[in-house]
C-alpha cells in the first residue's frame, strides 16, 4: 500500500492541464463492445480504473492498440463470451465498479451478459436497481446467484419501450441507452441523466450510426438500429480535476492556470467556487486562479449561512462535495455542506478535524464548516485515503498544512487522478511517493 509524503505550506504556480474525464472514459470505452469495427478514443486518462477496464476488455477478446500516450483503438470483433463465466473474469470485474458498464453493450449486441457484484469506493450504498429495471423493461431477464454474488442477464429479442427511471442514474442511463441503441423499435427514456458524460456517450453513439434524440435533456428517444459502425471520439476534460485544482489553488494561496477545461461543459462548478469567495477567471478555454490572501464565503440574501449541496446535473456534482468541504476549512465565514446522495462520503472529516479544521459532522449527510480564515494553519498528520475524492481533499489539505503529512492507501487516489504527484511537483509541490 503506497504512501504520499507531503511537506505543506508551499505556494504553487504555473499551468496544469486536466486529464480526460474518468467517468466518461468508463462509459465510452465500454461502448466499443457495440460494434465489430474499429473505435478510436483519445484523451484517455492513464489511471487505475480506466486501465483495469481496458485490461478486462482485452481479456474478453477486444483488440486494443495504444496509438500514443492517450489515444487507443479498440476492435471488439472476436468476443469470447465463455470468458465471462470464468473465475478470472469474476475476480477482475468484481474489483472494478466501472465493470457494470459492460452490461448494456453486451446485452444489446450479443443478447446476454454476466457480471459479479462490482467493487469500488466505500461511500455508501450504490444500488444497481436502475440498471436492471431499465434493461428488464427492454425485455431482458436477470438471474442472481447470491452464493457467488454473480448476475446473469439474457435478452435475445430486446424491444423498445417507454420507461420513467426511478432515479436519474448516470451509469444506469448509459447502460440503458447502449442496450436500446440496438433494440427493435423506439425507446423513450424519461428522467434520464443529462450529465456531460451522457451527452458525450450519445454523441459518440450517434456518430456510430445510432439514432438518439433529445441529447442533453432528461428525455431521450432512441430509435433502435440493427448495427453500429466504428468512429473516432475525444473525451472531455475531467470536470472533477478542474474543480480539485480550483480548490487546491485557493487553499495553498497559489496562482494557477488550468488549461483546456472545456469550460462550457462545467455547468455550475465555477459558480459554486465563486460563491465560496474564490476568484475564478475564464480565459477562453482556460481558468485562471490568482493568489488570494483570503476568500470569503457568501451568505444567502437574508444573511443565513450558505448551503452547498449536491444534486443530479445540472446541479453540483457529488464528486466535488469533498473538495468544497476542505476548501471551506480556510475560508472566511461558514458553510453547511450537504451530501445528499451518499451517506458515507463525509466520514473523512475526522482527519481534517485532527489537522485543526473546525467542522461539526451533523449526521452522515451534513457537516458545518467554520472557516479559519488562515488565522491558524492546518497541521500535518498521518491519515488514510478512504476513497478517490476524499483522498484528493486530504491531499489538498496536506499541501496547505504546516509540517509533514502522510497519506496512506494512495491507490484510491490513483484510481481517479493521473500521475498526480508528478504533476503537482511540476507546480512546486513538495510531494513524494513511497
DATA-V748588 format. One record per residue. N is the residue number from 1. RES is the residue in one letter. SS is DSSP state (alpha for helix, beta for strand, coil for the rest). Layout:
N|RES|SS  N|RES|SS
//
This chain:
1|X|coil  2|X|coil  3|X|beta  4|X|beta  5|X|beta  6|X|beta  7|X|beta  8|X|coil  9|X|coil  10|X|coil  11|X|coil  12|X|coil  13|X|beta  14|X|beta  15|X|beta  16|X|beta  17|X|beta  18|X|coil  19|X|coil  20|X|beta  21|X|coil  22|X|alpha  23|X|alpha  24|X|alpha  25|X|alpha  26|X|alpha  27|X|alpha  28|X|alpha  29|X|alpha  30|X|alpha  31|X|alpha  32|X|alpha  33|X|alpha  34|X|alpha  35|X|coil  36|X|coil  37|X|coil  38|X|beta  39|X|beta  40|X|beta  41|X|beta  42|X|beta  43|X|coil  44|X|coil  45|X|coil  46|X|coil  47|X|coil  48|X|alpha  49|X|alpha  50|X|alpha  51|X|alpha  52|X|alpha  53|X|alpha  54|X|alpha  55|X|alpha  56|X|alpha  57|X|alpha  58|X|alpha  59|X|alpha  60|X|alpha  61|X|coil  62|X|coil  63|X|beta  64|X|beta  65|X|beta  66|X|beta  67|X|beta  68|X|beta  69|X|coil  70|X|coil  71|X|beta  72|X|beta  73|X|beta  74|X|beta  75|X|beta  76|X|coil  77|X|coil  78|X|coil  79|X|coil  80|X|coil  81|X|alpha  82|X|alpha  83|X|alpha  84|X|alpha  85|X|alpha  86|X|coil  87|X|alpha  88|X|alpha  89|X|alpha  90|X|alpha  91|X|alpha  92|X|alpha  93|X|alpha  94|X|alpha  95|X|coil  96|X|coil  97|X|alpha  98|X|alpha  99|X|alpha  100|X|alpha  101|X|alpha  102|X|alpha  103|X|alpha  104|X|alpha  105|X|alpha  106|X|alpha  107|X|alpha  108|X|alpha  109|X|alpha  110|X|alpha  111|X|coil  112|X|beta  113|X|beta  114|X|beta  115|X|beta  116|X|beta  117|X|coil  118|X|coil  119|X|coil  120|X|coil  121|X|coil  122|X|coil  123|X|coil  124|X|coil  125|X|coil  126|X|coil  127|X|coil  128|X|coil  129|X|alpha  130|X|alpha  131|X|alpha  132|X|alpha  133|X|alpha  134|X|alpha  135|X|alpha  136|X|alpha  137|X|alpha  138|X|coil  139|X|coil  140|X|coil  141|X|beta  142|X|beta  143|X|beta  144|X|beta  145|X|beta  146|X|coil  147|X|coil  148|X|coil  149|X|coil  150|X|beta  151|X|beta  152|X|beta  153|X|beta  154|X|beta  155|X|coil  156|X|coil  157|X|coil  158|X|coil  159|X|beta  160|X|coil  161|X|coil  162|X|beta  163|X|beta  164|X|beta  165|X|coil  166|X|coil  167|X|coil  168|X|coil  169|X|coil  170|X|alpha  171|X|alpha  172|X|alpha  173|X|alpha  174|X|alpha  175|X|alpha  176|X|alpha  177|X|alpha  178|X|alpha  179|X|alpha  180|X|alpha  181|X|coil  182|X|coil  183|X|coil  184|X|beta  185|X|coil  186|X|beta  187|X|beta  188|X|beta  189|X|beta  190|X|beta  191|X|coil  192|X|coil  193|X|coil  194|X|coil  195|X|coil  196|X|alpha  197|X|alpha  198|X|alpha  199|X|alpha  200|X|alpha  201|X|alpha  202|X|alpha  203|X|alpha  204|X|alpha  205|X|alpha  206|X|alpha  207|X|alpha  208|X|coil  209|X|coil  210|X|coil  211|X|beta  212|X|beta  213|X|beta  214|X|coil  215|X|coil  216|X|coil  217|X|coil  218|X|coil  219|X|beta  220|X|beta  221|X|beta  222|X|beta  223|X|beta  224|X|coil  225|X|coil  226|X|coil  227|X|coil  228|X|coil  229|X|coil  230|X|coil  231|X|beta  232|X|beta  233|X|beta  234|X|beta  235|X|coil  236|X|coil  237|X|beta  238|X|coil  239|X|alpha  240|X|alpha  241|X|alpha  242|X|alpha  243|X|alpha  244|X|alpha  245|X|alpha  246|X|alpha  247|X|alpha  248|X|alpha  249|X|alpha  250|X|alpha  251|X|alpha  252|X|coil  253|X|coil  254|X|coil  255|X|beta  256|X|beta  257|X|beta  258|X|beta  259|X|beta  260|X|coil  261|X|coil  262|X|coil  263|X|alpha  264|X|alpha  265|X|alpha  266|X|coil  267|X|coil  268|X|coil  269|X|alpha  270|X|alpha  271|X|alpha  272|X|alpha  273|X|alpha  274|X|alpha  275|X|alpha  276|X|coil  277|X|coil  278|X|coil  279|X|coil  280|X|coil  281|X|beta  282|X|beta  283|X|beta  284|X|coil  285|X|coil  286|X|beta  287|X|beta  288|X|beta  289|X|beta  290|X|coil  291|X|coil  292|X|coil  293|X|coil  294|X|coil  295|X|coil  296|X|beta  297|X|coil  298|X|coil  299|X|coil  300|X|coil  301|X|coil  302|X|coil  303|X|coil  304|X|coil  305|X|coil  306|X|beta  307|X|beta  308|X|beta  309|X|beta  310|X|coil  311|X|coil  312|X|coil  313|X|coil  314|X|coil  315|X|coil  316|X|coil  317|X|coil  318|X|alpha  319|X|alpha  320|X|alpha  321|X|alpha  322|X|alpha  323|X|alpha  324|X|alpha  325|X|alpha  326|X|alpha  327|X|alpha  328|X|alpha  329|X|coil  330|X|coil  331|X|coil  332|X|beta  333|X|coil  334|X|beta  335|X|beta  336|X|beta  337|X|beta  338|X|beta  339|X|coil  340|X|coil  341|X|coil  342|X|coil  343|X|coil  344|X|coil  345|X|coil  346|X|coil  347|X|coil  348|X|coil  349|X|alpha  350|X|alpha  351|X|alpha  352|X|alpha  353|X|alpha  354|X|alpha  355|X|coil  356|X|coil  357|X|coil  358|X|beta  359|X|beta  360|X|beta  361|X|beta  362|X|beta  363|X|beta  364|X|coil  365|X|coil  366|X|beta  367|X|beta  368|X|beta  369|X|beta  370|X|beta  371|X|coil  372|X|coil  373|X|coil  374|X|coil  375|X|coil  376|X|coil  377|X|coil  378|X|coil  379|X|beta  380|X|coil  381|X|coil  382|X|beta  383|X|beta  384|X|beta  385|X|coil  386|X|coil  387|X|coil  388|X|alpha  389|X|alpha  390|X|alpha  391|X|alpha  392|X|alpha  393|X|alpha  394|X|alpha  395|X|alpha  396|X|alpha  397|X|alpha  398|X|alpha  399|X|alpha  400|X|alpha  401|X|coil  402|X|beta  403|X|coil  404|X|beta  405|X|beta  406|X|beta  407|X|beta  408|X|beta  409|X|coil  410|X|coil  411|X|alpha  412|X|alpha  413|X|alpha  414|X|alpha  415|X|coil  416|X|coil  417|X|coil  418|X|coil  419|X|coil  420|X|alpha  421|X|alpha  422|X|alpha  423|X|alpha  424|X|alpha  425|X|alpha  426|X|coil  427|X|coil  428|X|coil  429|X|coil  430|X|beta  431|X|beta  432|X|beta  433|X|beta  434|X|coil
//
